[in-house]
Amino acid sequence: MRNNLHYFQTESEAVAYAFAAIINDKTANRYLIGLVTAAQEQVLFTELDARGISYWKDEIPFDGLHDPRTRVFVFGCDIRQALDFHETYCLKRTGIV
Protein backbone atom coordinates (compact mmCIF):
# COMPACT_ATOMS: atom_id res chain seq x y z
CA MET A 1 0.00 0.00 0.00
CA ARG A 2 1.40 3.40 -0.88
CA ASN A 3 1.07 6.54 1.17
CA ASN A 4 -0.38 9.47 -0.81
CA LEU A 5 -0.18 12.10 1.93
CA HIS A 6 1.95 15.17 1.29
CA TYR A 7 2.79 17.79 3.87
CA PHE A 8 3.73 21.42 3.21
CA GLN A 9 5.20 24.24 5.25
CA THR A 10 3.22 26.97 3.49
CA GLU A 11 -0.01 27.39 1.59
CA SER A 12 2.01 28.49 -1.46
CA GLU A 13 3.86 25.17 -1.51
CA ALA A 14 0.56 23.27 -1.28
CA VAL A 15 -1.00 25.30 -4.09
CA ALA A 16 2.08 24.85 -6.31
CA TYR A 17 2.00 21.10 -5.69
CA ALA A 18 -1.73 20.83 -6.45
CA PHE A 19 -1.42 22.98 -9.59
CA ALA A 20 1.43 20.83 -10.92
CA ALA A 21 -0.52 17.63 -10.17
CA ILE A 22 -3.58 18.90 -12.07
CA ILE A 23 -1.59 20.19 -15.05
CA ASN A 24 0.34 16.92 -15.34
CA ASP A 25 -2.76 14.71 -15.12
CA LYS A 26 -3.70 14.08 -18.74
CA THR A 27 -7.41 13.81 -17.95
CA ALA A 28 -7.91 16.38 -15.18
CA ASN A 29 -7.69 19.50 -17.30
CA ARG A 30 -8.86 18.33 -20.72
CA TYR A 31 -12.33 18.37 -22.23
CA LEU A 32 -13.59 16.15 -25.05
CA ILE A 33 -14.87 18.28 -27.90
CA GLY A 34 -14.86 15.79 -30.75
CA LEU A 35 -15.02 12.13 -31.66
CA VAL A 36 -14.19 12.21 -35.35
CA THR A 37 -13.32 10.05 -38.31
CA ALA A 38 -10.10 10.50 -40.25
CA ALA A 39 -12.03 12.51 -42.85
CA GLN A 40 -13.30 15.01 -40.23
CA GLU A 41 -10.03 15.24 -38.31
CA GLN A 42 -8.19 17.81 -40.43
CA VAL A 43 -11.23 20.10 -40.67
CA LEU A 44 -11.52 20.18 -36.88
CA PHE A 45 -7.77 20.77 -36.42
CA THR A 46 -7.86 23.64 -38.93
CA GLU A 47 -10.74 25.27 -37.04
CA LEU A 48 -8.98 24.86 -33.69
CA ASP A 49 -5.74 26.31 -35.08
CA ALA A 50 -7.63 29.27 -36.55
CA ARG A 51 -8.99 30.08 -33.07
CA GLY A 52 -5.60 29.57 -31.43
CA ILE A 53 -6.87 26.69 -29.30
CA SER A 54 -4.37 24.04 -28.17
CA TYR A 55 -5.59 20.46 -28.38
CA TRP A 56 -4.59 16.89 -27.61
CA LYS A 57 -5.76 13.80 -29.47
CA ASP A 58 -5.74 10.06 -29.25
CA GLU A 59 -7.26 7.25 -31.28
CA ILE A 60 -9.64 4.54 -30.12
CA PRO A 61 -11.47 1.68 -31.86
CA PHE A 62 -15.08 2.70 -32.35
CA ASP A 63 -17.07 0.01 -34.12
CA GLY A 64 -14.37 -2.62 -34.02
CA LEU A 65 -10.69 -2.38 -34.85
CA HIS A 66 -11.34 -1.37 -38.47
CA ASP A 67 -13.30 1.78 -37.58
CA PRO A 68 -10.98 3.97 -35.50
CA ARG A 69 -12.04 7.38 -34.21
CA THR A 70 -9.93 10.25 -33.02
CA ARG A 71 -10.86 11.82 -29.71
CA VAL A 72 -9.97 15.51 -29.58
CA PHE A 73 -9.58 17.33 -26.28
CA VAL A 74 -8.98 20.99 -25.42
CA PHE A 75 -7.18 22.25 -22.33
CA GLY A 76 -8.60 24.12 -19.36
CA CYS A 77 -10.44 27.36 -20.06
CA ASP A 78 -10.14 26.87 -23.83
CA ILE A 79 -13.35 24.87 -23.52
CA ARG A 80 -15.17 28.21 -23.39
CA GLN A 81 -13.98 28.98 -26.92
CA ALA A 82 -14.80 25.50 -28.20
CA LEU A 83 -18.28 24.69 -26.92
CA ASP A 84 -19.75 24.79 -30.42
CA PHE A 85 -17.33 22.07 -31.58
CA HIS A 86 -18.86 19.56 -29.18
CA GLU A 87 -22.22 19.99 -30.90
CA THR A 88 -20.69 19.57 -34.36
CA TYR A 89 -18.04 16.92 -33.81
CA CYS A 90 -19.38 14.63 -31.08
CA LEU A 91 -21.94 11.91 -31.65
CA LYS A 92 -24.89 13.66 -30.03
CA ARG A 93 -26.78 13.60 -33.32
CA THR A 94 -26.73 9.82 -33.35
CA GLY A 95 -27.82 9.49 -29.74
CA ILE A 96 -24.59 7.78 -28.66
CA VAL A 97 -23.19 10.69 -26.61
N, CA, C and O atoms as CSV, one atom per row, in Angstrom:
chain,resi,resn,atom,element,x,y,z
A,1,MET,N,N,0.848,-1.170,0.000
A,1,MET,CA,C,0.000,0.000,0.000
A,1,MET,C,C,0.901,1.243,0.000
A,1,MET,O,O,1.870,1.316,0.755
A,2,ARG,N,N,0.573,2.197,-0.840
A,2,ARG,CA,C,1.405,3.397,-0.879
A,2,ARG,C,C,0.735,4.539,-0.131
A,2,ARG,O,O,-0.491,4.612,-0.044
A,3,ASN,N,N,1.544,5.407,0.394
A,3,ASN,CA,C,1.073,6.537,1.167
A,3,ASN,C,C,0.996,7.760,0.257
A,3,ASN,O,O,2.016,8.177,-0.292
A,4,ASN,N,N,-0.183,8.339,0.085
A,4,ASN,CA,C,-0.378,9.470,-0.810
A,4,ASN,C,C,-0.458,10.806,-0.087
A,4,ASN,O,O,-0.838,11.807,-0.695
A,5,LEU,N,N,-0.114,10.850,1.182
A,5,LEU,CA,C,-0.182,12.098,1.930
A,5,LEU,C,C,1.063,12.937,1.668
A,5,LEU,O,O,2.181,12.423,1.650
A,6,HIS,N,N,0.855,14.227,1.466
A,6,HIS,CA,C,1.949,15.171,1.288
A,6,HIS,C,C,1.757,16.297,2.289
A,6,HIS,O,O,0.635,16.743,2.531
A,7,TYR,N,N,2.843,16.746,2.859
A,7,TYR,CA,C,2.795,17.790,3.865
A,7,TYR,C,C,3.592,18.993,3.369
A,7,TYR,O,O,4.619,18.838,2.708
A,8,PHE,N,N,3.108,20.196,3.697
A,8,PHE,CA,C,3.731,21.416,3.205
A,8,PHE,C,C,3.891,22.408,4.343
A,8,PHE,O,O,3.093,22.438,5.279
A,9,GLN,N,N,4.934,23.215,4.247
A,9,GLN,CA,C,5.197,24.241,5.250
A,9,GLN,C,C,4.314,25.470,5.054
A,9,GLN,O,O,3.925,26.134,6.016
A,10,THR,N,N,4.005,25.761,3.785
A,10,THR,CA,C,3.218,26.968,3.491
A,10,THR,C,C,2.073,26.642,2.547
A,10,THR,O,O,2.073,25.616,1.868
A,11,GLU,N,N,1.113,27.527,2.522
A,11,GLU,CA,C,-0.011,27.388,1.589
A,11,GLU,C,C,0.490,27.483,0.146
A,11,GLU,O,O,-0.011,26.777,-0.730
A,12,SER,N,N,1.460,28.337,-0.103
A,12,SER,CA,C,2.009,28.492,-1.457
A,12,SER,C,C,2.593,27.190,-1.972
A,12,SER,O,O,2.406,26.847,-3.140
A,13,GLU,N,N,3.296,26.460,-1.118
A,13,GLU,CA,C,3.862,25.172,-1.515
A,13,GLU,C,C,2.742,24.178,-1.842
A,13,GLU,O,O,2.841,23.425,-2.810
A,14,ALA,N,N,1.691,24.179,-1.044
A,14,ALA,CA,C,0.564,23.270,-1.277
A,14,ALA,C,C,-0.135,23.593,-2.593
A,14,ALA,O,O,-0.482,22.694,-3.359
A,15,VAL,N,N,-0.339,24.886,-2.849
A,15,VAL,CA,C,-0.996,25.303,-4.092
A,15,VAL,C,C,-0.130,24.942,-5.292
A,15,VAL,O,O,-0.642,24.443,-6.294
A,16,ALA,N,N,1.170,25.186,-5.205
A,16,ALA,CA,C,2.079,24.852,-6.312
A,16,ALA,C,C,2.064,23.349,-6.586
A,16,ALA,O,O,2.066,22.929,-7.743
A,17,TYR,N,N,2.050,22.543,-5.530
A,17,TYR,CA,C,2.004,21.096,-5.693
A,17,TYR,C,C,0.696,20.661,-6.374
A,17,TYR,O,O,0.709,19.866,-7.314
A,18,ALA,N,N,-0.426,21.195,-5.884
A,18,ALA,CA,C,-1.726,20.830,-6.452
A,18,ALA,C,C,-1.829,21.268,-7.903
A,18,ALA,O,O,-2.319,20.508,-8.739
A,19,PHE,N,N,-1.378,22.475,-8.223
A,19,PHE,CA,C,-1.421,22.976,-9.592
A,19,PHE,C,C,-0.606,22.080,-10.514
A,19,PHE,O,O,-1.071,21.728,-11.598
A,20,ALA,N,N,0.586,21.709,-10.109
A,20,ALA,CA,C,1.431,20.829,-10.925
A,20,ALA,C,C,0.767,19.462,-11.117
A,20,ALA,O,O,0.818,18.893,-12.207
A,21,ALA,N,N,0.150,18.942,-10.070
A,21,ALA,CA,C,-0.517,17.635,-10.171
A,21,ALA,C,C,-1.673,17.688,-11.160
A,21,ALA,O,O,-1.861,16.747,-11.931
A,22,ILE,N,N,-2.446,18.759,-11.156
A,22,ILE,CA,C,-3.580,18.898,-12.072
A,22,ILE,C,C,-3.094,19.084,-13.501
A,22,ILE,O,O,-3.617,18.447,-14.416
A,23,ILE,N,N,-2.114,19.935,-13.709
A,23,ILE,CA,C,-1.591,20.189,-15.049
A,23,ILE,C,C,-0.984,18.931,-15.653
A,23,ILE,O,O,-1.114,18.698,-16.854
A,24,ASN,N,N,-0.325,18.119,-14.837
A,24,ASN,CA,C,0.341,16.920,-15.344
A,24,ASN,C,C,-0.578,15.712,-15.479
A,24,ASN,O,O,-0.175,14.696,-16.044
A,25,ASP,N,N,-1.792,15.803,-14.976
A,25,ASP,CA,C,-2.759,14.706,-15.120
A,25,ASP,C,C,-3.442,14.865,-16.471
A,25,ASP,O,O,-4.156,15.843,-16.695
A,26,LYS,N,N,-3.228,13.911,-17.371
A,26,LYS,CA,C,-3.703,14.081,-18.744
A,26,LYS,C,C,-5.228,14.099,-18.880
A,26,LYS,O,O,-5.734,14.435,-19.951
A,27,THR,N,N,-5.958,13.754,-17.851
A,27,THR,CA,C,-7.412,13.810,-17.946
A,27,THR,C,C,-8.048,14.888,-17.082
A,27,THR,O,O,-9.215,15.224,-17.283
A,28,ALA,N,N,-7.309,15.437,-16.125
A,28,ALA,CA,C,-7.908,16.375,-15.177
A,28,ALA,C,C,-8.227,17.732,-15.778
A,28,ALA,O,O,-9.156,18.400,-15.325
A,29,ASN,N,N,-7.483,18.151,-16.782
A,29,ASN,CA,C,-7.694,19.504,-17.300
A,29,ASN,C,C,-8.004,19.512,-18.794
A,29,ASN,O,O,-7.758,20.507,-19.477
A,30,ARG,N,N,-8.538,18.412,-19.297
A,30,ARG,CA,C,-8.855,18.334,-20.716
A,30,ARG,C,C,-10.336,18.005,-20.893
A,30,ARG,O,O,-10.933,17.280,-20.097
A,31,TYR,N,N,-10.904,18.559,-21.957
A,31,TYR,CA,C,-12.325,18.367,-22.225
A,31,TYR,C,C,-12.507,17.798,-23.624
A,31,TYR,O,O,-11.927,18.308,-24.583
A,32,LEU,N,N,-13.302,16.753,-23.746
A,32,LEU,CA,C,-13.593,16.154,-25.045
A,32,LEU,C,C,-14.489,17.090,-25.845
A,32,LEU,O,O,-15.560,17.486,-25.384
A,33,ILE,N,N,-14.040,17.440,-27.047
A,33,ILE,CA,C,-14.871,18.283,-27.905
A,33,ILE,C,C,-15.208,17.599,-29.219
A,33,ILE,O,O,-16.041,18.094,-29.978
A,34,GLY,N,N,-14.567,16.462,-29.499
A,34,GLY,CA,C,-14.863,15.789,-30.752
A,34,GLY,C,C,-14.484,14.331,-30.735
A,34,GLY,O,O,-13.488,13.936,-30.129
A,35,LEU,N,N,-15.287,13.541,-31.405
A,35,LEU,CA,C,-15.018,12.131,-31.661
A,35,LEU,C,C,-15.210,11.988,-33.158
A,35,LEU,O,O,-16.336,11.846,-33.635
A,36,VAL,N,N,-14.106,12.025,-33.905
A,36,VAL,CA,C,-14.186,12.212,-35.351
A,36,VAL,C,C,-13.530,11.092,-36.126
A,36,VAL,O,O,-12.681,10.362,-35.615
A,37,THR,N,N,-13.948,10.977,-37.384
A,37,THR,CA,C,-13.325,10.054,-38.313
A,37,THR,C,C,-12.083,10.716,-38.904
A,37,THR,O,O,-11.858,11.910,-38.709
A,38,ALA,N,N,-11.298,9.953,-39.609
A,38,ALA,CA,C,-10.098,10.497,-40.250
A,38,ALA,C,C,-10.464,11.616,-41.220
A,38,ALA,O,O,-9.716,12.584,-41.358
A,39,ALA,N,N,-11.600,11.493,-41.888
A,39,ALA,CA,C,-12.025,12.510,-42.852
A,39,ALA,C,C,-12.372,13.840,-42.165
A,39,ALA,O,O,-12.147,14.904,-42.741
A,40,GLN,N,N,-12.911,13.791,-40.957
A,40,GLN,CA,C,-13.296,15.010,-40.230
A,40,GLN,C,C,-12.140,15.632,-39.457
A,40,GLN,O,O,-12.179,16.811,-39.105
A,41,GLU,N,N,-11.117,14.834,-39.198
A,41,GLU,CA,C,-10.031,15.237,-38.313
A,41,GLU,C,C,-9.356,16.542,-38.750
A,41,GLU,O,O,-9.226,17.464,-37.944
A,42,GLN,N,N,-8.935,16.631,-39.990
A,42,GLN,CA,C,-8.191,17.806,-40.432
A,42,GLN,C,C,-9.046,19.070,-40.418
A,42,GLN,O,O,-8.542,20.156,-40.135
A,43,VAL,N,N,-10.328,18.937,-40.721
A,43,VAL,CA,C,-11.230,20.095,-40.671
A,43,VAL,C,C,-11.302,20.640,-39.250
A,43,VAL,O,O,-11.218,21.850,-39.041
A,44,LEU,N,N,-11.458,19.758,-38.282
A,44,LEU,CA,C,-11.519,20.176,-36.884
A,44,LEU,C,C,-10.200,20.815,-36.452
A,44,LEU,O,O,-10.212,21.859,-35.799
A,45,PHE,N,N,-9.072,20.215,-36.801
A,45,PHE,CA,C,-7.772,20.768,-36.421
A,45,PHE,C,C,-7.557,22.144,-37.038
A,45,PHE,O,O,-6.996,23.029,-36.392
A,46,THR,N,N,-7.992,22.334,-38.268
A,46,THR,CA,C,-7.861,23.638,-38.925
A,46,THR,C,C,-8.684,24.692,-38.190
A,46,THR,O,O,-8.223,25.817,-37.997
A,47,GLU,N,N,-9.888,24.338,-37.783
A,47,GLU,CA,C,-10.740,25.273,-37.041
A,47,GLU,C,C,-10.150,25.611,-35.673
A,47,GLU,O,O,-10.188,26.766,-35.251
A,48,LEU,N,N,-9.606,24.612,-34.982
A,48,LEU,CA,C,-8.977,24.859,-33.689
A,48,LEU,C,C,-7.757,25.759,-33.837
A,48,LEU,O,O,-7.572,26.694,-33.057
A,49,ASP,N,N,-6.930,25.480,-34.830
A,49,ASP,CA,C,-5.740,26.305,-35.076
A,49,ASP,C,C,-6.126,27.744,-35.407
A,49,ASP,O,O,-5.464,28.681,-34.960
A,50,ALA,N,N,-7.180,27.924,-36.177
A,50,ALA,CA,C,-7.630,29.274,-36.545
A,50,ALA,C,C,-8.053,30.077,-35.317
A,50,ALA,O,O,-7.904,31.298,-35.291
A,51,ARG,N,N,-8.577,29.397,-34.306
A,51,ARG,CA,C,-8.990,30.076,-33.073
A,51,ARG,C,C,-7.854,30.163,-32.050
A,51,ARG,O,O,-8.010,30.774,-30.993
A,52,GLY,N,N,-6.723,29.554,-32.366
A,52,GLY,CA,C,-5.599,29.573,-31.434
A,52,GLY,C,C,-5.810,28.689,-30.221
A,52,GLY,O,O,-5.303,28.984,-29.139
A,53,ILE,N,N,-6.556,27.600,-30.395
A,53,ILE,CA,C,-6.866,26.686,-29.299
A,53,ILE,C,C,-5.929,25.482,-29.360
A,53,ILE,O,O,-5.849,24.801,-30.382
A,54,SER,N,N,-5.220,25.224,-28.256
A,54,SER,CA,C,-4.367,24.038,-28.166
A,54,SER,C,C,-5.243,22.811,-27.964
A,54,SER,O,O,-6.292,22.884,-27.323
A,55,TYR,N,N,-4.807,21.685,-28.515
A,55,TYR,CA,C,-5.586,20.462,-28.375
A,55,TYR,C,C,-4.676,19.255,-28.220
A,55,TYR,O,O,-3.475,19.319,-28.483
A,56,TRP,N,N,-5.270,18.169,-27.792
A,56,TRP,CA,C,-4.589,16.895,-27.614
A,56,TRP,C,C,-5.501,15.850,-28.229
A,56,TRP,O,O,-6.723,15.978,-28.155
A,57,LYS,N,N,-4.931,14.824,-28.831
A,57,LYS,CA,C,-5.761,13.804,-29.474
A,57,LYS,C,C,-5.235,12.418,-29.168
A,57,LYS,O,O,-4.060,12.232,-28.853
A,58,ASP,N,N,-6.123,11.456,-29.264
A,58,ASP,CA,C,-5.737,10.056,-29.245
A,58,ASP,C,C,-6.691,9.306,-30.154
A,58,ASP,O,O,-7.661,9.881,-30.648
A,59,GLU,N,N,-6.427,8.043,-30.374
A,59,GLU,CA,C,-7.261,7.255,-31.279
A,59,GLU,C,C,-7.753,6.016,-30.551
A,59,GLU,O,O,-7.001,5.359,-29.831
A,60,ILE,N,N,-9.033,5.707,-30.750
A,60,ILE,CA,C,-9.640,4.538,-30.121
A,60,ILE,C,C,-10.415,3.750,-31.172
A,60,ILE,O,O,-10.868,4.331,-32.158
A,61,PRO,N,N,-10.579,2.436,-30.983
A,61,PRO,CA,C,-11.469,1.679,-31.864
A,61,PRO,C,C,-12.905,2.064,-31.548
A,61,PRO,O,O,-13.271,2.191,-30.380
A,62,PHE,N,N,-13.708,2.246,-32.560
A,62,PHE,CA,C,-15.079,2.698,-32.349
A,62,PHE,C,C,-16.069,1.568,-32.574
A,62,PHE,O,O,-16.725,1.114,-31.637
A,63,ASP,N,N,-16.172,1.125,-33.790
A,63,ASP,CA,C,-17.072,0.014,-34.120
A,63,ASP,C,C,-16.209,-1.154,-34.583
A,63,ASP,O,O,-16.339,-1.645,-35.705
A,64,GLY,N,N,-15.330,-1.582,-33.691
A,64,GLY,CA,C,-14.369,-2.622,-34.024
A,64,GLY,C,C,-13.028,-2.007,-34.390
A,64,GLY,O,O,-12.898,-0.788,-34.495
A,65,LEU,N,N,-12.053,-2.848,-34.580
A,65,LEU,CA,C,-10.693,-2.383,-34.851
A,65,LEU,C,C,-10.538,-1.692,-36.195
A,65,LEU,O,O,-9.585,-0.939,-36.395
A,66,HIS,N,N,-11.460,-1.934,-37.121
A,66,HIS,CA,C,-11.336,-1.368,-38.466
A,66,HIS,C,C,-12.087,-0.052,-38.629
A,66,HIS,O,O,-12.205,0.460,-39.742
A,67,ASP,N,N,-12.593,0.498,-37.532
A,67,ASP,CA,C,-13.298,1.780,-37.578
A,67,ASP,C,C,-12.777,2.676,-36.449
A,67,ASP,O,O,-13.499,2.943,-35.489
A,68,PRO,N,N,-11.528,3.140,-36.562
A,68,PRO,CA,C,-10.976,3.971,-35.497
A,68,PRO,C,C,-11.574,5.375,-35.499
A,68,PRO,O,O,-11.994,5.879,-36.541
A,69,ARG,N,N,-11.608,5.984,-34.353
A,69,ARG,CA,C,-12.039,7.380,-34.206
A,69,ARG,C,C,-10.974,8.133,-33.421
A,69,ARG,O,O,-10.299,7.576,-32.555
A,70,THR,N,N,-10.848,9.384,-33.739
A,70,THR,CA,C,-9.932,10.254,-33.021
A,70,THR,C,C,-10.721,11.050,-32.001
A,70,THR,O,O,-11.707,11.708,-32.334
A,71,ARG,N,N,-10.279,10.982,-30.755
A,71,ARG,CA,C,-10.863,11.819,-29.713
A,71,ARG,C,C,-10.018,13.083,-29.629
A,71,ARG,O,O,-8.790,13.014,-29.572
A,72,VAL,N,N,-10.680,14.236,-29.621
A,72,VAL,CA,C,-9.974,15.506,-29.583
A,72,VAL,C,C,-10.381,16.229,-28.304
A,72,VAL,O,O,-11.566,16.388,-28.010
A,73,PHE,N,N,-9.376,16.662,-27.554
A,73,PHE,CA,C,-9.579,17.331,-26.275
A,73,PHE,C,C,-8.969,18.729,-26.322
A,73,PHE,O,O,-7.962,18.947,-26.995
A,74,VAL,N,N,-9.575,19.670,-25.609
A,74,VAL,CA,C,-8.976,20.991,-25.416
A,74,VAL,C,C,-8.605,21.127,-23.946
A,74,VAL,O,O,-9.097,20.384,-23.097
A,75,PHE,N,N,-7.736,22.079,-23.660
A,75,PHE,CA,C,-7.177,22.248,-22.331
A,75,PHE,C,C,-7.869,23.369,-21.561
A,75,PHE,O,O,-8.134,24.441,-22.105
A,76,GLY,N,N,-8.155,23.105,-20.292
A,76,GLY,CA,C,-8.599,24.124,-19.356
A,76,GLY,C,C,-9.687,25.044,-19.864
A,76,GLY,O,O,-10.718,24.599,-20.367
A,77,CYS,N,N,-9.439,26.341,-19.724
A,77,CYS,CA,C,-10.441,27.355,-20.063
A,77,CYS,C,C,-10.696,27.483,-21.558
A,77,CYS,O,O,-11.638,28.166,-21.961
A,78,ASP,N,N,-9.882,26.844,-22.387
A,78,ASP,CA,C,-10.136,26.872,-23.835
A,78,ASP,C,C,-11.480,26.235,-24.187
A,78,ASP,O,O,-12.000,26.451,-25.282
A,79,ILE,N,N,-12.040,25.454,-23.269
A,79,ILE,CA,C,-13.353,24.868,-23.522
A,79,ILE,C,C,-14.388,25.952,-23.789
A,79,ILE,O,O,-15.337,25.728,-24.540
A,80,ARG,N,N,-14.219,27.114,-23.187
A,80,ARG,CA,C,-15.174,28.214,-23.393
A,80,ARG,C,C,-15.197,28.684,-24.838
A,80,ARG,O,O,-16.228,29.143,-25.330
A,81,GLN,N,N,-14.062,28.571,-25.519
A,81,GLN,CA,C,-13.977,28.982,-26.921
A,81,GLN,C,C,-14.375,27.861,-27.874
A,81,GLN,O,O,-14.487,28.080,-29.080
A,82,ALA,N,N,-14.588,26.662,-27.338
A,82,ALA,CA,C,-14.796,25.504,-28.204
A,82,ALA,C,C,-16.107,24.771,-27.957
A,82,ALA,O,O,-16.272,23.644,-28.424
A,83,LEU,N,N,-17.029,25.375,-27.245
A,83,LEU,CA,C,-18.279,24.687,-26.921
A,83,LEU,C,C,-19.062,24.293,-28.167
A,83,LEU,O,O,-19.717,23.250,-28.176
A,84,ASP,N,N,-19.006,25.099,-29.208
A,84,ASP,CA,C,-19.750,24.786,-30.423
A,84,ASP,C,C,-19.190,23.564,-31.144
A,84,ASP,O,O,-19.920,22.905,-31.886
A,85,PHE,N,N,-17.919,23.248,-30.946
A,85,PHE,CA,C,-17.335,22.071,-31.585
A,85,PHE,C,C,-17.950,20.789,-31.052
A,85,PHE,O,O,-18.137,19.831,-31.802
A,86,HIS,N,N,-18.267,20.763,-29.768
A,86,HIS,CA,C,-18.865,19.563,-29.182
A,86,HIS,C,C,-20.159,19.211,-29.903
A,86,HIS,O,O,-20.424,18.043,-30.189
A,87,GLU,N,N,-20.950,20.216,-30.190
A,87,GLU,CA,C,-22.220,19.992,-30.897
A,87,GLU,C,C,-21.992,19.456,-32.308
A,87,GLU,O,O,-22.747,18.607,-32.781
A,88,THR,N,N,-20.960,19.948,-32.972
A,88,THR,CA,C,-20.690,19.574,-34.362
A,88,THR,C,C,-19.937,18.255,-34.486
A,88,THR,O,O,-20.236,17.452,-35.371
A,89,TYR,N,N,-18.962,18.024,-33.607
A,89,TYR,CA,C,-18.036,16.917,-33.806
A,89,TYR,C,C,-18.188,15.749,-32.842
A,89,TYR,O,O,-17.436,14.780,-32.950
A,90,CYS,N,N,-19.116,15.800,-31.917
A,90,CYS,CA,C,-19.383,14.632,-31.083
A,90,CYS,C,C,-20.579,13.889,-31.660
A,90,CYS,O,O,-21.184,14.335,-32.635
A,91,LEU,N,N,-20.910,12.776,-31.065
A,91,LEU,CA,C,-21.935,11.911,-31.650
A,91,LEU,C,C,-23.333,12.162,-31.116
A,91,LEU,O,O,-24.184,11.275,-31.176
A,92,LYS,N,N,-23.580,13.330,-30.605
A,92,LYS,CA,C,-24.889,13.655,-30.030
A,92,LYS,C,C,-26.017,13.443,-31.031
A,92,LYS,O,O,-27.112,13.016,-30.665
A,93,ARG,N,N,-25.740,13.743,-32.293
A,93,ARG,CA,C,-26.784,13.600,-33.323
A,93,ARG,C,C,-27.245,12.163,-33.487
A,93,ARG,O,O,-28.383,11.910,-33.882
A,94,THR,N,N,-26.356,11.218,-33.182
A,94,THR,CA,C,-26.730,9.822,-33.348
A,94,THR,C,C,-27.295,9.213,-32.072
A,94,THR,O,O,-27.728,8.060,-32.067
A,95,GLY,N,N,-27.291,9.989,-30.988
A,95,GLY,CA,C,-27.818,9.493,-29.735
A,95,GLY,C,C,-26.832,8.674,-28.936
A,95,GLY,O,O,-27.198,8.116,-27.901
A,96,ILE,N,N,-25.577,8.584,-29.389
A,96,ILE,CA,C,-24.586,7.782,-28.664
A,96,ILE,C,C,-24.009,8.570,-27.502
A,96,ILE,O,O,-23.777,8.000,-26.436
A,97,VAL,N,N,-23.768,9.869,-27.676
A,97,VAL,CA,C,-23.191,10.691,-26.609
A,97,VAL,C,C,-24.240,11.639,-26.086
A,97,VAL,O,O,-23.964,12.425,-25.180
